[in-house]
Amino acid sequence: MIQRVGVTLAVAAFLAFAWGIHRRQVLEASGESVIRMLFVPSVEQGTLVRRGDELARFIQNDCGLVLRSEVPTSYAAVIQALGSGQADVAWIPAFAYVLAHARYGAEARLQVVRSLDLFVIVIARSGGGEPASLADLAGRRVAIPRNLNPELRKVLSERLNRAAPGWVEVPARDDKDAVRRLVEQPGSVDAAASSHVFSGPYDLVGDGRKELEYDRPGTLRETRVIDSSENPVAQDTTTYNGCILTRTDSGIRRLEDLNGRSFAFSDETSTSGHIFARALLNRAGVTLGHVYFAGGHPNVVQAVMDGKVAGGAVFYSPPGEREVRDRTLVGDARRLIIKRMADDESRRHLLEVVRIIALTDPIPNDVCCVRKGFSRRVWERFEASLQRFLKTDEGQAAYHDLVAGVAATPCNDAAFDPFREALRQSGVSAGRILEAVEKKLEKKRKRRGGGG
């Protein structure tokens, strides 16, 4: 009886497998497509698989296209899949895309759009006799960055006009320059404005005060925030950064302090967690001590927090509404650890212990690309359905978990030319890195297959 049941189950499994192959052949013969869609292993694999399946189900129900969503083991595996025809669509970092385009002719179609929440703050010097509120700025001079977000500028002007009649604008180049004028030219400026995003208490990023603290220690002690806008202004962006982390008590406050110290990069092929971070350290003339690749951004954060390394490199994005809502507070890689913590005290403690001291140059957000020769007609159906998915609350939540984005905007290969130039100037051989990773993948495959 048991043997008959086993045979029946085996037959059923074979028939299901055969039906699946037949179904795909029928779809492809009729001009339909079974789209093989890959995501890079950027966050927990279980989350990517679950959310990728949600997207696949929506698209199938919405327009009839059949998707198979998968998460390979590495960036290199995704690139290889695009080249061998084992993937049709892939959501990958800019670094992986330019390699896939150069080697296999992959085509960029969409770029991830992320959103950050900006506030505007007004800063005065510390000490007696200095302005303590907006009202104290009536008839006085305020340094305002020329590149201040237009909506923030409007908010600031309305607040100053209401509370400080006769105030005078002094143009500044950017947030840091506005604060520098305040502390170094006290006779010409009485206050400074700066855009502001939430950051850890000891981070050297987030607003002009913290940025200047890196160059001019003592800035935070010599200044104070006397006003802040109440509601954030959302700003979309198609770039992000890498950042350098250290422990607050490590004695490291500048990149040069990492000379000879141990350091963790995320992954050899990570743009933010290695390539651009390495370029930043090279420009600062830093020669690191022991270096290792931690195998992911959360692992780098943990290594720095535990004191196993003096510094580490991970991705950085300013926080948005979602980070405020889910109480992860920051948009950089620390949130991957913070969201596992059960209480706010533990979360605040991590931000006090692990701080950001520097950002890399801007990096293009992830790109959705297709393999060479992928059907334009099928792509148009896929994209239209994806955009409908993003208009739903469920779609927004899933998309944020998949790529930390809020939208997907059309792009083409030319959009990545400045990035290619930045890679060239970094002195890091992207092709060599990929070849090294591919060799490791091949060795793993041989070990699993008994060496054949």
Summary of the structure (lengths in Angstrom):
residues: 452
radius of gyration: 25.3
end to end distance: 39.9
largest distance: 95.9
contacts: 1517
relative contact order: 0.15
helix: 48%
strand: 22%
